[in-house]
Amino acid sequence: MELKGSIEEIIYQNEVNGYTICQIETDEESITAVRLSSFY
């Protein structure tokens, strides 16, 4: 899946492992996205 938009808000971010929850605004909607770290 590919989204095009802007990160409007970082809701939560863990500095140790990179886990992030953010709010993304697209032309059509607002989406809550979760990013899992790629390193262990």
VEXFI-672208 format. One record per residue (C-alpha): residue in one letter; y, x, z. Coordinates in pm, whole numbers, padded with zeros to 5 digits, always signed. Layout:
<pts>
aYXZ...
</pts>
This chain:
<pts>
m+00000+00000+00000e+00346+00127-00082l+00668-00005+00073k+01024+00073-00020g+01283+00018+00247s+01475+00170+00533i+01365+00239+00889e+01598+00024+01094e+01463+00096+01442i+01215+00326+01614i+01050+00093+01866y+00824+00357+02021q+00748+00722+01947n+00510+00955+02131e+00646+01309+02096v+00309+01466+02183n+00086+01307+01919g+00333+01155+01670y+00223+00792+01720t+00517+00581+01605i+00602+00210+01585c+00908+00125+01377q+01087-00165+01210i+01127-00134+00831e+01370-00349+00631t+01284-00415+00266d+01470-00625+00012e+01248-00920+00098e+01142-00889+00462s+01132-00703+00791i+00804-00525+00871t+00674-00362+01189a+00482-00048+01094v+00256+00187+01290r+00210+00553+01202l-00086+00742+01343s-00068+01119+01368s-00264+01322+01115f-00331+01607+01359y-00562+01604+01661
</pts>
